[in-house]
């Protein structure tokens, strides 16, 4: 599939690293310093986050929890939820990854990116969750960076395999995978180690603790963005 070409900008509008499509991405604000000069997480910063992880990592639950508890407007966008907007003709990747499931994935990612850019343009932060693979360009970081913008902050949520298997067993419907699939996905996700992206092992954390750790990791990423 050909790489999409940039859209034109309004007359006289700049086109550069801070622009994606027609929507300018606001600059990321620095976290507000707290007492004693300490930084209380991301503070009031407007930012775009991509939370990566295998099935059962808890990324959707954590993303929603983090978004709800920020003191500034923040939206949560789940790639899986958007994919499942397709009712009749849904190409379930569990039935085999083919041209139809890939096309629907790409469409869902573009839709998420469009929504994220519009939230950001209106001063609303957003966090998107998706199972992005380090060794598979089709479902890789490049598409997210292209659709959301260079200010996107990716974080990997990667608990141990036993924890992921246990959490997956509690799922139902097409969100529940076989143990073999979960193990295979988890093994491929290990490729993020050494990538330079921040990784959170939430094997022993509850949702509240994981969200707090995520906020601290993002505060450090704002100060020193990862190269990706």
N, C-alpha and C positions, 0 to 999 in steps of 0.2 A: 504494500500500500504506500502510495507516495506521501512524503512528508507534507503537511499542510503549509501553505504559504501564508505569510503575515497579511492581515487585513490592512487596508489603508487607514490612515488616521485622519481626524478632522482637519480641515484646512488650517495650516499653520501649526498643527500639533506636532510635538516632537516624537521621534521614534527611536528608542534606545533600550538599554538593559532594564529600565523600570516600566516598560510597556509590553503588554501582551494583548494582541488583538486591538480593539479600540478602547479598552478600559485601562486607564493608568493605575498602577499599583501604588498605594500610599507608602511612603518610607516607613520602615519599622521604627517605632519609638522605643527609646531605651526604657528599661524598667525603672520605676520610681524608687529612689533610695529610701530605706526605712531608718529607724533609730540607729544611731551609731554608724551610719553609712552602709548598713547591711542592705542587700537587695532582696526584697520579699518576692522571689519568683519573677514572673513576667510583668507584674504590676499592671499598668494600664496600657501596655503596648498593644498596637494593632498588628496582628501577624497571621500568617497562613502556615498551617502545620500539616504534614503528612505523616500519619502514624502507621507504620509498617509492621506486619507480623503474620505468623501462620494462623491457620484456623485453630481456635481454642486458646489463643494468646490473651484474649480479653480486650482486644483493641477497640471494638465498637463500644463496649461497656465503659472502658476507661475514657475514651474520647468524649462520649456523651457526659460522663461525670465531670471531666475537666471543664468542658464547655459550659455546663450549667453553673459551676461554682466560681467562674471568673467574675470580677467586679466590673467588667466592661462587656458590651454586647459581643457575643461569640456564638457562631453557628456550628453545628455538627453535620457533616455530610458523609454518609456511608456508601461506598461504591457498590456493595452488594445490594443495598436497598434500591439504588438507582437502576442497577441491572434488572432487578425483579419488577420494575415498572412494566416491562414487557410481559404481558399476560399470555395471550395466544401467540404461540410461536417462540416462546422463551427457549433459548439455546443454553441448556444447563451444562456447564463445563464438566460436571461429574459424568455426563453421558459421553464425554470425549471432547477434547479440545480440537475444534475444526474451524473452517473458515467462517461459519455462522456464529459460533461462540466468540471467536476472536473479533468479528465485526461488531457484535453487541457489546463486548468489553470496551472496544475503542470508542464506541458511541457513548457508553456510560461515562467513560473517563472524560470525554470532551464536555459532556453535560455537567459533570461535577466541576470541571475547570471553569466553565462559563458561570455557574452559580457562585463559585468561590470568588472569581474576579468581581462579580457584581456586589457581593457582600463587602469585599474589601473596598471597592470604590465608594461605598456608602458608610465606611468607617466601622464595619462589623468584621471582627476576626473570624476565622474559620479553621476547623480541624477536619481533615478528610482521612478516612481509614481505608486501607487496601492491602491485600497480600501481594506486595511487590517483590519480585524475585531478583536477586543480584546477577543471575546468569541467564536471564531471558529478556532480551531487549523489548519484545512485544509488550510484556507486562513489567517494564522496567521504569526507572526514574526519569528517563529522558522525556517520555510522554507527559508526565506530570509537570515537569519543569516547563515544557513547551506550552501546556494548556493553562497553568496557574501563573507561572512567572518565576524569575530568578530569585525572588525573595522567599520562596517556599522553604520551610525548615523541616527536613525529614528526620524522624526518630524511629528506631527499631525497638519493638516490644518482643522479647524472645525469652520466655520461660523454658524450663527443662521439658524434655519430651514426656515424662510421666505426667507432669502437670497438664500439658496440652492434651494428652490422651484422655485424662480424667474430665477435663472441661468439655471436650468434644463429645464425650459420652452423654453429657447432660443436654445436648442440643437435640432438636427434633426437625423433621422435614428435610428439605434439601440442604439445610445448613450443616447437617450432621454427615461427616465423612467416615469412611472405613478407617480402621486403625492403620492399615497399610498406606493409605493416602496421606493420613496425618503424619506418619513417620517420614514419608518421602518428602513432603513439603517442609517439615521441620528441618530435615537434613540439608535441604537446599538453602534454607534461610540462614544456616550457619555460615554461609558464604559472606554474610555482612560483616563478620568479624574481620578486622583488618581493612575495612573499606573506608574508615575515617568517620563514618556516621555514628552518632551516639546510640548506644544499645542499653536497654534496661532489661535486666533479668528480674521479672516480677514473680518468680516461683514462690516466694514466701511472703509476698505483699498482698494485702487486700486492695480493693478498688480505690479506697480513699488514699492509702499510702502510695499506690502506683501513680495516681493523678498528681499528688504532691511532688513526687520524684520527677515526673514528667515536666511539671512547671519549673522546677529547679534546673533540669537539663535544658529546657528551652531558654531560660534566662541566660545560661552560659552560651548557648548557640547564638543568641542575639548579639552578645558581646564579641563572640568569635565564631562567625558562621562556618559550618563544615564545608570543605571543598568536595563537590560532587558533580 
